[in-house]
Amino acid sequence: MRLTKPTLMPHQALVSEPRDLCGDALARLNDVEVARTPGLTAFPLGSLLTLPQNFGNIFLGETFSSYISVHNDSSQLCKEITLKADLQTGSQRLSLSSVSPQPIPELQPDHSIDDVIHHEVKELGTHILVCAVSYMLTSGERMQFRKFFKFQVLKPLDVKTKFYNAESDEVYLEAQIQNITPGPIYMEHVSLDPSQQYTASELNNKDGKDILPVFGPMACLAPNDTRQYLYCLTPKPELYQDARLLKGVTNIGKLDIVWKTTMGERGRLQTSQLQRV
């Protein structure tokens, strides 16, 4: 079972006029509705939390967490049980199990072996969680089985960059970040990690003060909304003293982006090395 944060329970209020034939009855039904937010009669979200009914979406940069339980449904005693959980991606196979690689001596009937795994997703596309269990019966016969759980990792952000060259050898970088998830996200941190040839200054705050972002006090980015972040990169003075160092000035640096979902789940993306002409 995938471990995810719960969501707010939706509340579909039945709104009516007091003079309607069944207005009083509908008002009483709304008053006793458990999902209703106190003091907000027609608000579409309630004050209760509900557990996910399906796997949900998993996005690049988020942490995939899953609960694995191996239960002995039989009346027999199982011995030397091993549990292995691997995540197969398009390019590699990762071992995620936190259970000791040494076999567990025995598993009594109606008992379980539980494990919780975590993995920061760093690849797009199809992922397959492979759970393999091996055990021995009291007769000495060795048994094993595997189960596969397939899921897709989606792209959360669309990042586009533009470069502007100034006559003073300064380079201005504009990063356009668009939220392509179905829900709003909270932009916690966006920064540029410059390469060794440059020093970078951020131009996203008023008067150079961190407490006055140009986007205002709200860092929430709605679905399909885009924000532009601007940075100024200045070549270091030692570049002009050694011609060999000038060959590396095409490497600008990397963007580091950290966000949170509406329920506080954290995601992080770092772009590849940005190149300029």
Salt bridges, closest charged atoms under 4 A:
ASP73 OD1 - HIS71 ND1 2.57
GLU80 OE1 - ARG142 NH1 3.38
ASP86 OD2 - LYS84 NZ 3.83
ASP86 OD2 - ARG93 NE 3.22
ASP110 OD1 - HIS71 NE2 3.20
ASP158 OD1 - LYS155 NZ 3.49
GLU188 OE2 - LYS260 NZ 3.33
ASP242 OD2 - ARG244 NH2 3.23
ASP256 OD1 - ARG268 NE 2.91
